[in-house]
Amino acid sequence: MKILYAIQGTGNGHMARAMDLIPEFKKYGKVDVLLSGYHYELNFPFDIKYHFQGFGYFFGNNGGINIRKTYQKNSVIRFVKEITELPVEKYDLVISDFEPVSAWACRLKGRECISMSHQAAVMDAPYQPASAEKWMGKNILKYYAPGHHKIGFHFRAFKDFIFTPIIRKKVREITPDNLMHYTVYLPSYSDLHIINILSKIDGIEWKVFSKNASVPYSYFNVSISPINNDKFIESLASSTGVLCNAGFETPAEALFLQKKLCVVPMKHQYEQAANAEMLKSFKGVCVLPKFSEDEVSSIKNWILSEDKPSVHYPDNVSEVVLYALSLADTIRKDIPHPTVQPLINY
């Protein structure tokens, strides 16, 4: 059996999930890896057979996407060329973790594709942003990497095809501690902006991981470090709380480690706005509308609060893979698989 596992390379979450899922898929066949985009910091441990530019976005420095840079760095002509050149017809199973080249290649060449990502769950969530139908980003989620089948991951498993988060092994095996610091990851803000806000909150040690920093440095009670996967996990596990964007993987890991959590959704991002709405339903999670001086008092109140979220995120890697295999007709013919349904967990 030949499997193509395609990963979105904007950010680290898709790759982190793949690191646990790919070894499990390898038990059932030969796995080739496709990666599109170059905006990640993780050291990926698997050979990459196809590395495309894809159609990714670039973070800005004021809480959102850099529209100009995103437009300049992407090319429709190149994207179409990548789609037509990708030989998806060679594979028995194509998995797309919000990766557009593989998804559109399957769509145009009549091959089935499984969308397996957090994004596959977002629009089915019971919590949505106000006036959700007016968000252009909702259509981006729908058409960016369309698949024939969906397997979603979310903070709660609220439908049969949606699972709780894949918590990477390094995080799952670590023993949490509390060394009285707060870990910060806000890649859509500049270091200067972050320092300006957090330095106004005295008596707190802030450990900021920055995509802009090349060497560590400090300003009063705020320390800035370049992004390093091992050091970030260590800081996360030993923190009192976590301040980050309203993405998926970092908040999920903070919830799993039972850390106090404060999130800031990126501007004009439907997915993060929807995540923020979901996270509001968790006791002890603070959601800020923006990261500015106006929110300093809210951050102080969050620090003073003793509330912590409580979740149950079991190790579900093998369950997810079996469920993915059960969706493929070609695989059903070759290997008998049990019917696997995710645990619905409210």
Protein Blocks (a to p, Z undefined) as FASTA:
>chain_A
ZZdddddfedjklmmmmmmmmmmmmmnoccddddedjbdfbdcfbdcfbdcebjaddddf
eopacfklmmmmpcfklmmmmmmmpcfklpfbdcdehiaklmmmmmmnopacddddfklm
mmmpcbdcehkllpmklmmmmmmmgcfbdcdddfbdcbfklccddddfklmmpccddehi
acdddfkbcfklmmmmmmmmghiacddddfkbmbdcdehjaccddddfklmmmmmmmpmb
dcddfbfklmmmmmmnopacdddddehilklmmmmmmmmmpghiacdfbdcfklmmmmmm
mmmpmbdcddddddfklmmmmmmmmmpmklmmmpccddddddddZZ
